[in-house]
Amino acid sequence: MTVPIKISAWKPAPFALKGETVFAVGDVHGCATELRALLTAIADVAKTSSGPRRLIYLGDMINRGPDSIGVLELWAEKAETRGVDRIDRVMGNHEIMMMLAVIGGPHAHKAEAMWLSKRMGGQKLFDQMVARTGGPVAQVDQALLQSALGRRVVLRLHGMRSHVSLGNTLFVHGGLDPHADPDEFLTRPWTVFTEARWAWINHGFLDWKSGFGGTLVVHGHTPPDKHREISGMEDPHLFEGDRLGLDGGSARTGIVTAAEIQEGRYRILKAGTPVAHPEPSGA
């Protein structure tokens, strides 16, 4: 199956990335076919890029879609496999739910219930992992992760970051709270669950109009319909209000979205065929 790829025209924006070209990939949610096509397009484009080339995954690789394991295997690949010099993997709220369920602790029960809920779609990944192991119905634990996903993917999961800062730009899953100290906000550990608001925030971030102290924010987390509802923007993939959103809706809309970002400009890459009538989205 050939997956359509659309690449927008370049648009101006005041990104200053210390000479790097960054390919930032928004929420994928188990859409492995679309991600594979998008990564192939990125590798082709990267051949013509000058300076260091970096790929940043913005989180929410898993749940909802048909092949989260396939996504994680692509996500865990080495940089040279994808024609870039470096890969950074940012943690999303969906990874937080799964990892809290797996490691145990005070938030494990609530995180597991939320992760496996119909709204969050983690049951699909759980079922995929159980099928991969070929054993009886498994528990949500580290043994299941190791058996189903393998050592490389598990190491990558444990190595996820809350954010990446490069030049004047912050790459983060959810966003920033303009009323919080950014250093304190971004260093909250994912183990505090929903208090790690860098992975969960949308209200208070997308409707903020006064910038973030000179920091530009590239993020995922909030799909197009919900983004429009909060921000009032018709196109959520435009740089506006010092923000650039890259959640294309993935499993619900059929579209996985990324951006190529260079000094002073960016363009949007989309992979997939739009779903005619997507279900209302959550985060």
C-alpha positions as CSV (number, residue, x, y, z in Angstrom):
1,M,0.0,0.0,0.0
2,T,1.3,3.4,-1.0
3,V,0.9,6.0,1.7
4,P,0.3,9.6,0.4
5,I,2.9,12.1,1.6
6,K,2.2,15.9,1.5
7,I,4.9,18.4,2.2
8,S,3.9,22.1,2.6
9,A,5.7,25.1,1.3
10,W,8.2,26.7,3.6
11,K,6.8,29.2,6.1
12,P,8.8,31.9,8.0
13,A,9.1,31.6,11.7
14,P,11.8,32.8,14.1
15,F,13.4,29.4,14.9
16,A,17.1,29.6,15.9
17,L,18.4,26.0,16.2
18,K,22.1,26.5,16.4
19,G,22.5,25.5,12.7
20,E,20.7,22.2,13.1
21,T,17.8,20.9,11.0
22,V,15.2,19.2,13.2
23,F,12.5,16.8,12.0
24,A,9.9,16.7,14.8
25,V,7.2,14.0,14.7
26,G,3.9,14.4,16.4
27,D,1.6,11.8,17.9
28,V,1.6,8.4,16.1
29,H,-0.7,6.3,18.2
30,G,0.0,2.9,16.7
31,C,-0.1,4.0,13.0
32,A,3.0,2.1,11.9
33,T,2.3,2.2,8.2
34,E,2.0,5.9,8.2
35,L,5.0,6.4,10.4
36,R,7.2,4.2,8.1
37,A,6.2,6.3,5.1
38,L,6.8,9.5,7.0
39,L,10.3,8.4,8.1
40,T,11.1,7.4,4.5
41,A,10.1,10.9,3.4
42,I,12.2,12.4,6.2
43,A,15.3,10.4,5.2
44,D,14.9,11.6,1.6
45,V,14.5,15.2,2.6
46,A,17.4,15.0,5.1
47,K,19.8,14.2,2.2
48,T,19.5,17.8,1.1
49,S,19.7,19.3,4.5
50,S,22.8,21.2,5.6
51,G,24.3,21.0,9.1
52,P,23.5,18.4,11.8
53,R,20.2,16.6,11.3
54,R,18.1,15.7,14.3
55,L,14.9,13.6,14.6
56,I,12.7,14.3,17.7
57,Y,9.7,12.2,18.5
58,L,7.3,14.2,20.5
59,G,5.6,11.3,22.4
60,D,2.4,9.3,22.2
61,M,3.7,6.7,19.9
62,I,1.4,4.1,21.4
63,N,-2.3,3.1,21.9
64,R,-5.4,3.4,19.8
65,G,-4.0,2.4,16.4
66,P,-3.5,-1.1,14.8
67,D,0.2,-1.6,15.4
68,S,1.8,0.1,18.4
69,I,4.5,-2.6,18.6
70,G,5.5,-1.8,15.0
71,V,5.6,1.9,15.8
72,L,7.9,1.2,18.8
73,E,10.2,-0.9,16.7
74,L,10.6,2.0,14.2
75,W,10.9,4.5,17.0
76,A,13.7,2.6,18.6
77,E,15.9,2.4,15.5
78,K,19.3,4.0,15.4
79,A,19.8,7.5,13.9
80,E,21.8,6.3,10.9
81,T,19.0,4.0,9.9
82,R,16.8,7.0,9.3
83,G,19.4,9.3,7.7
84,V,19.9,11.6,10.7
85,D,22.7,12.3,13.1
86,R,20.7,12.1,16.3
87,I,17.3,11.0,17.6
88,D,15.7,12.3,20.8
89,R,12.6,10.6,22.2
90,V,10.2,12.8,24.3
91,M,7.7,11.1,26.6
92,G,4.0,11.6,26.0
93,N,1.1,11.1,28.5
94,H,0.3,7.7,26.9
95,E,3.8,6.4,27.6
96,I,3.5,7.7,31.1
97,M,0.3,5.8,31.7
98,M,1.8,2.5,30.4
99,M,5.1,2.9,32.2
100,L,3.4,3.7,35.6
101,A,1.2,0.6,35.2
102,V,4.3,-1.5,34.4
103,I,6.6,-0.3,37.2
104,G,4.0,-0.3,40.0
105,G,3.9,2.2,42.8
106,P,1.2,4.5,44.2
107,H,-0.1,5.6,40.8
108,A,-0.1,2.1,39.1
109,H,-3.7,1.1,39.6
110,K,-5.1,4.4,38.4
111,A,-2.7,4.6,35.5
112,E,-3.5,1.1,34.4
113,A,-7.2,1.7,34.5
114,M,-6.8,4.9,32.5
115,W,-4.3,3.3,30.0
116,L,-6.6,0.4,29.3
117,S,-9.7,2.5,29.0
118,K,-11.6,2.8,25.6
119,R,-10.8,6.5,25.5
120,M,-7.1,6.0,25.9
121,G,-6.9,2.9,23.8
122,G,-4.2,1.0,25.7
123,Q,-6.1,-2.2,25.6
124,K,-5.1,-2.5,21.9
125,L,-1.4,-2.4,22.7
126,F,-1.9,-4.8,25.7
127,D,-3.6,-7.3,23.4
128,Q,-0.8,-6.9,20.8
129,M,1.8,-7.6,23.5
130,V,-0.1,-10.7,24.8
131,A,-0.4,-12.0,21.3
132,R,3.3,-11.4,20.6
133,T,4.3,-13.4,23.7
134,G,2.0,-16.3,22.7
135,G,1.4,-17.2,26.3
136,P,-1.6,-17.1,28.6
137,V,-3.2,-13.8,29.4
138,A,-0.4,-11.7,31.0
139,Q,-0.1,-9.2,33.7
140,V,0.8,-5.6,33.0
141,D,4.4,-5.7,34.2
142,Q,8.0,-5.4,33.2
143,A,8.2,-9.0,32.2
144,L,5.5,-8.5,29.6
145,L,7.3,-5.5,28.2
146,Q,10.6,-7.4,27.9
147,S,9.0,-10.4,26.4
148,A,6.8,-8.6,23.9
149,L,8.9,-5.6,22.9
150,G,12.5,-6.7,23.4
151,R,15.5,-5.2,25.1
152,R,16.2,-2.3,22.7
153,V,12.6,-0.9,22.9
154,V,12.4,-1.3,26.6
155,L,15.7,0.6,27.1
156,R,14.4,3.3,24.8
157,L,11.2,3.5,26.9
158,H,13.2,4.0,30.1
159,G,15.4,6.6,28.4
160,M,12.6,8.9,27.3
161,R,13.0,12.6,28.1
162,S,10.5,15.2,29.3
163,H,11.7,17.7,26.7
164,V,14.5,18.8,24.4
165,S,15.8,22.4,24.3
166,L,17.7,23.6,21.3
167,G,18.5,27.2,20.7
168,N,15.4,29.2,21.3
169,T,13.0,26.3,20.9
170,L,11.5,23.8,23.3
171,F,10.3,20.4,22.1
172,V,7.8,18.9,24.5
173,H,4.7,16.7,24.3
174,G,2.0,18.8,25.9
175,G,3.3,22.3,26.2
176,L,4.2,25.0,28.8
177,D,2.3,26.6,31.6
178,P,3.0,30.3,31.1
179,H,2.3,30.9,34.8
180,A,4.8,28.3,36.1
181,D,8.6,28.5,36.4
182,P,9.7,26.7,33.3
183,D,12.7,24.9,34.9
184,E,10.5,23.5,37.7
185,F,7.7,22.7,35.3
186,L,9.9,20.7,32.9
187,T,11.8,18.8,35.5
188,R,8.8,17.3,37.2
189,P,9.4,13.5,36.9
190,W,7.0,11.5,34.9
191,T,6.4,9.3,38.0
192,V,4.2,12.0,39.5
193,F,1.6,11.1,36.8
194,T,-0.7,13.9,35.8
195,E,1.4,16.4,37.9
196,A,4.0,16.1,35.1
197,R,1.9,18.6,33.3
198,W,4.4,19.1,30.4
199,A,2.9,15.9,29.0
200,W,-0.8,16.7,29.8
201,I,-1.4,20.4,29.4
202,N,-3.6,21.9,26.7
203,H,-6.0,24.4,28.3
204,G,-3.9,27.3,29.7
205,F,-1.3,26.7,27.0
206,L,-3.1,26.7,23.6
207,D,-5.3,29.6,24.6
208,W,-2.4,31.7,25.9
209,K,-1.6,34.6,23.5
210,S,1.4,36.4,25.2
211,G,4.3,34.1,24.4
212,F,6.7,32.2,26.6
213,G,9.5,34.6,27.5
214,G,11.2,34.2,24.1
215,T,10.9,30.4,24.0
216,L,9.2,28.8,21.0
217,V,7.3,25.6,21.7
218,V,7.0,22.7,19.3
219,H,4.5,20.1,20.7
220,G,2.0,17.3,20.1
221,H,-0.7,16.0,22.4
222,T,-3.7,18.0,21.2
223,P,-5.3,16.7,18.0
224,P,-6.7,19.2,15.4
225,D,-10.4,19.3,16.4
226,K,-9.5,19.8,20.1
227,H,-6.8,22.3,19.2
228,R,-9.2,24.4,17.2
229,E,-11.7,24.4,20.1
230,I,-9.1,25.7,22.6
231,S,-6.9,27.9,20.4
232,G,-9.4,29.2,17.9
233,M,-6.9,28.4,15.1
234,E,-8.4,26.9,11.9
235,D,-5.1,25.3,11.0
236,P,-3.4,23.9,14.2
237,H,-0.2,23.2,12.2
238,L,0.7,26.9,11.8
239,F,3.3,28.7,13.9
240,E,1.2,31.1,16.0
241,G,1.5,32.5,19.5
242,D,5.1,31.1,19.6
243,R,3.7,27.6,19.3
244,L,3.7,24.9,16.6
245,G,1.4,21.9,17.1
246,L,2.2,18.6,15.3
247,D,-0.6,16.3,16.5
248,G,-2.3,15.3,13.3
249,G,-4.9,13.1,15.0
250,S,-3.2,9.9,13.7
251,A,-5.4,6.9,14.6
252,R,-8.6,8.9,14.4
253,T,-7.9,11.0,11.4
254,G,-5.5,8.8,9.4
255,I,-2.8,11.4,9.4
256,V,0.6,11.4,11.1
257,T,2.2,14.8,11.1
258,A,5.8,16.1,11.3
259,A,7.7,19.3,10.7
260,E,11.1,20.1,9.2
261,I,12.4,23.1,11.1
262,Q,15.4,25.1,10.1
263,E,16.8,28.5,11.0
264,G,14.0,31.0,10.4
265,R,11.5,28.6,8.7
266,Y,9.6,25.4,8.8
267,R,7.4,23.2,6.7
268,I,4.8,20.5,7.5
269,L,5.0,16.9,6.4
270,K,1.9,14.7,6.5
271,A,1.6,10.9,5.9
272,G,-1.7,9.1,5.4
273,T,-5.2,9.2,3.9
274,P,-7.7,11.3,5.8
275,V,-10.6,9.5,7.4
276,A,-13.8,10.8,6.1
277,H,-15.6,11.2,9.4
278,P,-13.2,10.8,12.3
279,E,-14.4,10.1,15.8
280,P,-14.2,13.0,18.3
281,S,-10.8,13.0,19.7
282,G,-9.3,12.9,23.2
283,A,-5.7,13.4,24.3
